[in-house]
Amino acid sequence: MRSVVPLPPERLYAGVDPRDFDFETTAELPDVPLVFEQARALSALRFGIEIADADFNVFVLGPEGCGKLTAVREVVGAHALRQPVPSDWCYVYNFQDPVRPKAIELPAGSGRRLRQDLAQLIEELRNAIPAAFEGEEYRARVEELEQEAKAREIHALEALREQARKQGVALLETPTGFAFAPLTHEGQVMSPEVFRQLPPEVQERIEATVEELQQQLQKLLRQFPRWRKEAREKLRQLNREITRYAVDPLIEEVKQSYLEIKEVLAHLDAVEQDILEHVEDFLPQPPPPVPLPFWVSKAEERLKRYQVNLLVDHSEQQGAPVIYEALPNHANLIGRIDYHAFMGTLVTDFSLIKPGALHRANGGYLVLDALKVLTQPHAWDTLKRTLKAREIKIESLEKTLSLISTLPLEPDPIPLKVRVILVGDRLLYYLLEALDPEFKDLFKVAADFEEELPRTQASLRLYAQVLATLARKEGLLPLTAEAVARVIEQGARELEDALKVSVHLRTLTDLLKEADYQARKAGRECIARADVQAAIDARIDRSDRLRTRIQELIARDALLIDTAGARVGQINGLTVISLGSFSFGRPARITATTRLGEGEVIDIEREAELGGAIHSKGVMILSNFLAARYARVRPLSMAASLVFEQSYGPVEGDSASLAELCALLSSLADLPVRQDLAVTGSVNQLGQVQPIGGVNEKIEGFFDTCSRKGLTGTQGVIIPQANVQNLMLRQDVVAAAAAGKFHVYAVQTVDEALELLLGVPAGTRSEDGRFPPETVNGRVERQLEQFAEFRKRFLAKEASQ
């Protein structure tokens, strides 16, 4: 067995030598894209945005804050600049079916021009049409039509009057209409007295004549409305001719700009036809009888139907659009139809149709936060439905859910050609893949971002350039080479890997801002290493209340932790407490008791329902290690119990299984455990020590406890050998190790840990298959043999009784 010696100080902290950099401050470095080496993820992203198939949308996955969104914007933005500018889209009034506004596609920039052209056309017509109706020619023709209509009625009445006169009857006009009366021989109207003196046969003949004339009069009067209607129609035709004379040249001028767009020409024809039929809307309107505030005439309201609702305007767009929607709810994705109050009611029209993110991104790229889409009601279903239909249909959520029964607008759907890029964490991606069968049909490309970089000379150079770019982008002071080295070291510590560095952009940016504050406070022109360290210390100090409180309780012996002496069945384990982004280690006393039994190892944490599944698994592994090493040919006649003393909360993880096993073996061998050492590590059934997490915080937690109680020069921590590559300890711990006041030991097997903790050789099996008697393993084996013999005698005695 190898001799375990303390790790040298240089193994406890993998520093960065500032002399490896060829700059004094980051002001000398050029700007670079804020994307670290993400070859696999960026290759997948480029594939997703370049492939033509519409279903190859992209899900960019990775931990929050690692720069996914920044990378997407830079990569997709650069690609989009090389793509053609997509079409403009607008909605116009549908003169055949006003409930269904028409969608018109136009070349980029033409939508704004069409809107301006139609607005100018209507403005010109509001002057040209009234001017045309005020001309002398129009007035003469109207007067001619009126005279003609009046003369036709007069001529018909005169003919009837002449016919009646020849028959001795006069046609009279009365205040209530027309009447017939008999005439005398002198041509005068006969009075009733004279008429009654006529012979009866004469009276009958006159009455018959009057009756016949009355019928002719009634027939003639029934023709007058039709004649007047014909006259009005002639006047309307005249108005149409005059209107067409004013409108045609202006409409034709507009049409010349859109000869290649059939939909625009068809709409202009419909506009012209509607103007001809509603020319009165362009004529001066009488004011209301009672003045009203904010009054708008019906004619003014009707003129709005000639407007153009420019939904998407790409007149100033360069390349394809890249749209990021921060609030991807139902309406913000597919658009909405607004309402306004009018005379106490809510009304809408095509001009109140508003675009959504899919409209703005149509022909380009839409970037969405996956979690935000999923947490907005029905937004995820809306997005999937729209992508599958490949058209954008504006529909209110109330109508989709059948919550309203009114008749809203139903705009024409717009064809959709967009590439959607969802950004989210890995768990969300795998949950969608497992639980949503439609997900893989629509999002076929996964771009998986790393949160770490290998620590090479090239990556450190890139890291420095990214820090320079971040500092300039955020308006911060430049960093010295020493400050860059400290930032890199801190990134390695946060990853718990001395061979890699963190690429978590959010954390880097926050650290640079805090270091900039410290540098400016100190009156420096550059951020120095001391400023970075001051920012790190200040950040820890802000979150350090609980850690300080725990260390105070240990120092006052309220939490029982020994840092000197030796105890049988008692060992110092190490735990990590995480509070948000701040983690710290603390020692925890673990005790073990052993006695005669039937091979069970009782995990008190599990029995009290405080132990998690992984911790329970670790205890079961060590109990099987005991059986495999010491009871291969006889029953394991032992009962044992393990517990974390003064633990009042959940216990999870298997990083204490090495400490628990050593405590059990100490109790069985009746050998005291050094209390000046703390232990962390996982163990397997073969007795091999496996790596654990939080190794830096655990070592520092026990160091802080020893420092408060007084460093003796023998204290230290036992860790797995595999965790040496994770060591990035605080400088005070490294300094104590260099001075021989504190030690870190790395072990590969439980036997190496036992020799350090118990001060007795662990022992290996000899050729006869037994451990040397005075070794740890020999003493354990002898104790278990005694337990087995006691159990055998006890069972035999019971059987004899």
ROTIDREN-875904 format. One record per residue (C-alpha): x, y, z; residue in three letters. Coordinates in steps of 0.1 Angstrom, whole numbers, plus 5000, padded with zeros to 4 digits. Example, Ala and Ser with C-alpha at 12.3 -4.5 7.8 and 13.67 -1.06 7.14 Angstrom:
BEGIN
512349555078ALA 513749895071SER 
END
This chain:
BEGIN
500050005000MET 501350344991ARG 502350595017SER 499850885018VAL 501551225023VAL 500051575024PRO 499551734990LEU 502052004982PRO 500752364982PRO 501052394944GLU 498552104941ARG 495952294961LEU 495552594937TYR 496052594900ALA 496952954894GLY 497353144861VAL 500653304855ASP 500053664842PRO 503453644824ARG 501853404800ASP 499753694786PHE 501353924760ASP 499454234771PHE 499554464801GLU 495854564801THR 492854444781THR 492654784764ALA 495354644740GLU 493054354730LEU 490554364701PRO 486854314704ASP 485653954697VAL 482153804694PRO 480853734729LEU 480753364721VAL 483253124736PHE 484552814717GLU 481152634712GLN 482052454680ALA 479452174684ARG 476552404694ALA 477352674668LEU 477652414641SER 474152274650ALA 472752634651LEU 474152714617ARG 472752394603PHE 469352474617GLY 469152824602ILE 470652724568GLU 468652414560ILE 465652484538ALA 463152244554ASP 460552444574ALA 460352184602ASP 464052214612PHE 463452474639ASN 466152494665VAL 466152444703PHE 469252604719VAL 469852434752LEU 472352494780GLY 472552634815PRO 471052974822GLU 473453264817GLY 476053084796CYS 475553324767GLY 473053124746LYS 470953424736LEU 474053644729THR 475453364706ALA 472053324688VAL 471753694682ARG 475253724668GLU 475253404647VAL 471753434634VAL 472153814629GLY 475253764608ALA 473553504587HIS 470353704583ALA 472254004568LEU 473053784538ARG 469453684532GLN 466953874510PRO 464654124526VAL 461153964529PRO 457854114517SER 455754374533ASP 452254274543TRP 449154494547CYS 445454454553TYR 442854644532VAL 439054674533TYR 437154394517ASN 434354574498PHE 432554244491GLN 432754114527ASP 433854374552PRO 434154104580VAL 437053944561ARG 439854204555PRO 442154114526LYS 445854054530ALA 448154194503ILE 451854094499GLU 454154364484LEU 457854394478PRO 459854534507ALA 459254904510GLY 456154904487SER 453754884516GLY 454655224530ARG 454455374495ARG 451055214489LEU 449755354522ARG 451055704513GLN 449755684478ASP 446155584489LEU 446155854516ALA 447256114491GLN 444755984466LEU 441856024490ILE 443056364500GLU 443256484464GLU 439756334457LEU 438256524486ARG 439256844467ASN 438856724431ALA 435356574435ILE 433656874452PRO 435457104426ALA 434056894397ALA 430456924411PHE 430757294414GLU 431457354377GLY 429057534354GLU 428757244330GLU 427557014359TYR 425057274371ARG 423657324336ALA 423256944331ARG 421556904365VAL 419257194356GLU 418557034322GLU 417656704339LEU 415456874364GLU 413657074337GLN 413256764316GLU 411756574345ALA 409456854354LYS 408456914318ALA 407556544314ARG 405156564343GLU 403656894331ILE 403256764296HIS 401456454307ALA 399156654329LEU 398456904301GLU 397556624277ALA 395056484302LEU 393756834309ARG 393156894271GLU 391456554268GLN 389156634297ALA 388356974283ARG 387356824250LYS 384956604269GLN 383556904289GLY 385456844320VAL 388157064337ALA 391256924356LEU 391757134387LEU 394757154411GLU 393757164447THR 395757194479PRO 395256824484THR 395956714449GLY 393956704416PHE 390156704409ALA 387756704379PHE 384756934374ALA 382156964345PRO 382357274323LEU 379457494311THR 378957574274HIS 380857894281GLU 383857694294GLY 383357784330GLN 383457534359VAL 379857424366MET 378657484401SER 377057194420PRO 373657364419GLU 373757394381VAL 374957024379PHE 372056904399ARG 369557084376GLN 370856894346LEU 368856604333PRO 369756274349PRO 371056114318GLU 373456414313VAL 374556384349GLN 375256014344GLU 377256074312ARG 379356344329ILE 379956124360GLU 381055834337ALA 383456074319THR 384856194352VAL 385255844364GLU 387255744333GLU 389356054336LEU 389955984372GLN 391355644364GLN 393655794338GLN 394856044363LEU 395555784389GLN 397455584363LYS 399455894354LEU 400155974390LEU 401455624396ARG 403955684368GLN 405355994384PHE 407555814411PRO 409055594384ARG 409755894362TRP 411356074392ARG 413355764399LYS 414555764363GLU 415456124367ALA 417356054399ARG 419155764381GLU 420055994353LYS 421356244379LEU 423255954396ARG 424655854362GLN 425656214357LEU 427356224391ASN 429155894383ARG 430356044350GLU 431556364368ILE 433156154396THR 434755914371ARG 436056224352TYR 437756334385ALA 438755994398VAL 440055804367ASP 443156014361PRO 444255994398LEU 443555624401ILE 445355544369GLU 448355744381GLU 448455524413VAL 448055204393LYS 451155284372GLN 453255214402SER 451854874409TYR 451354714375LEU 453154394386GLU 450954344417ILE 447554204407LYS 446154224442GLU 446854594444VAL 445354664410LEU 442254464420ALA 441954664452HIS 442354994434LEU 439554894410ASP 437354804440ALA 438255144456VAL 437255324424GLU 433955144422GLN 433155214458ASP 433955584454ILE 431655604424LEU 428855454444GLU 429455664475HIS 430555994460VAL 428456184485GLU 430956094512ASP 433456334494PHE 431056624493LEU 430656874521PRO 428656744550GLN 426056944570PRO 427057004606PRO 425056824633PRO 421957004646PRO 423456994681VAL 427257044684PRO 428856734700LEU 432356704714PRO 434656474694PHE 431956444668TRP 432956264636VAL 430556244607SER 429555914592LYS 431156014559ALA 434456064577GLU 434155724593GLU 433355564559ARG 436355724543LEU 438555514566LYS 437855204545ARG 440155344518TYR 443155334542GLN 445955074541VAL 446754904574ASN 450554844569LEU 451054534591LEU 454754464583VAL 457054734570ASP 460454634558HIS 461354954540SER 464355014563GLU 465254644568GLN 468654504558GLN 468554134552GLY 466153904569ALA 464554014602PRO 465753864635VAL 463053914661ILE 463253844698TYR 459953844716GLU 460353914753ALA 456653834762LEU 455553554739PRO 451853534748ASN 449053434724HIS 448453784711ALA 452053884709ASN 452853584688LEU 450053584661ILE 448753944665GLY 445454084677ARG 442454284668ILE 441954594689ASP 438654774697TYR 437755134704HIS 434755284721ALA 432155454699PHE 428755584711MET 428855344741GLY 429855034722THR 433154864712LEU 433754854675VAL 436554744653THR 437654744617ASP 440554624596PHE 442754924606SER 442854794641LEU 444554464632ILE 447954464650LYS 450854234640PRO 452553974662GLY 456053854664ALA 455453584638LEU 454353864613HIS 457454074620ARG 459753764618ALA 458053624587ASN 460753554561GLY 463353554588GLY 464053424623TYR 462153434656LEU 463953384688VAL 461953294719LEU 462553194755ASP 461152844758ALA 460152874794LEU 458253204788LYS 456353044759VAL 455352744780LEU 454252954809THR 452053184789GLN 448453044786PRO 447952864753HIS 451053024737ALA 452752694732TRP 449752544714ASP 449352854694THR 452952844682LEU 452852474673LYS 449452514655ARG 450752814635THR 454052634625LEU 452252324614LYS 449652524594ALA 452452744579ARG 450153044580GLU 449353314605ILE 445653334614LYS 444853614637ILE 442253494662GLU 441553614697SER 442053374725LEU 438453424736GLU 437253304702LYS 439753014702THR 438352904736LEU 434752974725SER 434253224752LEU 432553484730ILE 429753464705SER 430053804688THR 431053834651LEU 434653964651PRO 436754024621LEU 438253724603GLU 441353854584PRO 442853654556ASP 445553424569PRO 449153514559ILE 451553244546PRO 454353184571LEU 457953114564LYS 460053154595VAL 462752974614ARG 461952964652VAL 464852934677ILE 463852844712LEU 466352904740VAL 466052714772GLY 467752484797ASP 468552114791ARG 465851984815LEU 463152174796LEU 464352034762TYR 464351674774TYR 460951714791LEU 459451844759LEU 461051564739GLU 459651304763ALA 456251444769LEU 455151634738ASP 454851414707PRO 454651714684GLU 457951864696PHE 460351654676LYS 458251714645ASP 458752084647LEU 462152124665PHE 464551884649LYS 467852054657VAL 469352074692ALA 472252314698ALA 473752214731ASP 475952484747PHE 478752404771GLU 479352594803GLU 483052524804GLU 486252544784LEU 489452344785PRO 492152544802ARG 494652584774THR 496852864763GLN 494552934733ALA 491452934755SER 492953164780LEU 493853414752ARG 490253394740LEU 489053444776TYR 491153754779ALA 489653894747GLN 486153824758VAL 486854004791LEU 488154304771ALA 485054304749THR 482754274779LEU 484554564797ALA 484254794767ARG 480654694761LYS 479654764797GLU 481655084799GLY 484054934825LEU 487755004832LEU 490254774814PRO 491754484833LEU 495354424840THR 496854094831ALA 496953994868GLU 493254084871ALA 492453864841VAL 494353574857ALA 492353614889ARG 489053614870VAL 490053294852ILE 491053134885GLU 487653224900GLN 485953074869GLY 487852754875ALA 486852744911ARG 483152804903GLU 483352504880LEU 485152304907GLU 487652204880ASP 491252324879ALA 491652214843LEU 488752414830LYS 487252764831VAL 483752884833SER 482053054803VAL 479053174823HIS 478753524807LEU 476353654833ARG 478553564862THR 481553714844LEU 479754034837THR 478554074873ASP 482054004886LEU 483654264862LEU 481054524873LYS 481754464910GLU 485554474904ALA 485154804884ASP 483354944914TYR 486154844937GLN 488754994913ALA 487055324909ARG 486555344946LYS 490355294950ALA 490955564923GLY 492655324899ARG 492555354861GLU 492554984855CYS 490954684873ILE 493754514893ALA 493954164908ARG 493254324942ALA 489954474929ASP 488754134916VAL 489653974949GLN 487854254968ALA 484754204947ALA 484853824954ILE 485353894991ASP 482554144992ALA 480253904974ARG 480953635000ILE 480653875029ASP 477153975017ARG 476053615019SER 478053505049ASP 475653545078ARG 474753175082LEU 478253045077ARG 479553285104THR 476753185127ARG 477552815123ILE 481252875130GLN 480353075161GLU 478152785173LEU 481052535168ILE 483552765186ALA 481152785216ARG 480652405215ASP 476952445208ALA 477652235177LEU 479951955188LEU 483051925166ILE 486351805180ASP 489551915162THR 491951735185ALA 492251395203GLY 490851065191ALA 487450885196ARG 486250535189VAL 483350535164GLY 483350905159GLN 484551095128ILE 484351445113ASN 482351435081GLY 482051725057LEU 478851875042THR 478052155018VAL 475152405024ILE 473952594993SER 471952924997LEU 471153054963GLY 474453114945SER 476553094977PHE 477852754990SER 479952685020PHE 481152375038GLY 480752275075ARG 481951975094PRO 479451735108ALA 480051475135ARG 479151125124ILE 479050845150THR 478750465146ALA 477850195171THR 478249815165THR 476949515184ARG 475849155180LEU 473149125154GLY 471948975121GLU 473949185096GLY 471849495094GLU 473249845092VAL 470650095105ILE 470750435088ASP 469150655115ILE 468650935090GLU 466650705067ARG 464650565096GLU 463750915107ALA 462850995070GLU 465551265069LEU 467851065046GLY 467551095008GLY 467650814983ALA 471350864974ILE 472450875010HIS 470550555017SER 472150394987LYS 475650495001GLY 474850325034VAL 473650005017MET 476850004996ILE 479150025027LEU 477149745045SER 477749525015ASN 481349615015PHE 481549485051LEU 479849155042ALA 482049105011ALA 485349175028ARG 484849025063TYR 481948765061ALA 482448575029ARG 482348235045VAL 480248305076ARG 477148515084PRO 477648885092LEU 476548875128SER 476649245135MET 474149515140ALA 475349875134ALA 473850225134SER 474950535118LEU 473850895123VAL 474751255116PHE 474751415151GLU 472951735156GLN 471351715122SER 467851845120TYR 467251865083GLY 467351645052PRO 470651465045VAL 471351375009GLU 474251254988GLY 476850974992ASP 479851194999SER 479851085036ALA 479950715029SER 483750695033LEU 483550875067ALA 480650645077GLU 482550335068LEU 485650445087CYS 483550525117ALA 481950175115LEU 485350005112LEU 486750215141SER 483950085163SER 484449725152LEU 488249745156ALA 487949945188ASP 490450185175LEU 490050565181PRO 489650795151VAL 491751115149ARG 489551415154GLN 492051655139ASP 491151505105LEU 487951545085ALA 486851305058VAL 484851335026THR 484451084997GLY 482150824983SER 483050454985VAL 482050164963ASN 481549794972GLN 485249724964LEU 486549984988GLY 487650234962GLN 487150604970VAL 485150794944GLN 485051174938PRO 482451404953ILE 481251764947GLY 481952074967GLY 485451964977VAL 486852324980ASN 484052445002GLU 484352125024LYS 488052165030ILE 487652535037GLU 484752465061GLY 486952245083PHE 489852475080PHE 487652765093ASP 486652545123THR 490252455130CYS 491352815127SER 488752925153ARG 489752655177LYS 493452695170GLY 495652535143LEU 497852265158THR 499852165127GLY 498351815126THR 494951905113GLN 493751835078GLY 491251685054VAL 491151355036ILE 489651375001ILE 489451134971PRO 492451124949GLN 490251194919ALA 489251534934ASN 492851674934VAL 492151814899GLN 489252004914ASN 491252194940LEU 491052574939MET 491352654976LEU 491352994992ARG 494753154996GLN 494653145034ASP 494152765032VAL 497052735007VAL 499252955029ALA 498452745060ALA 499352425040ALA 502652585029ALA 503452665065ALA 502752305076GLY 499752415097LYS 497052235077PHE 497151935054HIS 495151785026VAL 495551415020TYR 494351234988ALA 493450864991VAL 492350604966GLN 491050334989THR 489350305022VAL 492450135036ASP 494550445029GLU 492050655048ALA 491950405077LEU 495750425082GLU 495650805083LEU 492650815107LEU 493450525130LEU 497350535130GLY 497450155125VAL 498249965093PRO 495149855074ALA 496549515066GLY 496249285036THR 495248925034ARG 498148675037SER 498448355017GLU 496348175043ASP 493548415036GLY 493648605069ARG 494548965078PHE 497449025102PRO 495949025137PRO 497049375149GLU 496049555117THR 492749735113VAL 491249465090ASN 492549195113GLY 490949345144ARG 487649395125VAL 487649045112GLU 488448905146ARG 485549105162GLN 483148985135LEU 484248625141GLU 483548665178GLN 480148805170PHE 479448505147ALA 480548265175GLU 478448435201PHE 475448425178ARG 476048055171LYS 476147975208ARG 473148185215PHE 471148015188LEU 472247675199ALA 471247755235LYS 467847875223GLU 467347555204ALA 468147335234SER 465647515255GLN 
END
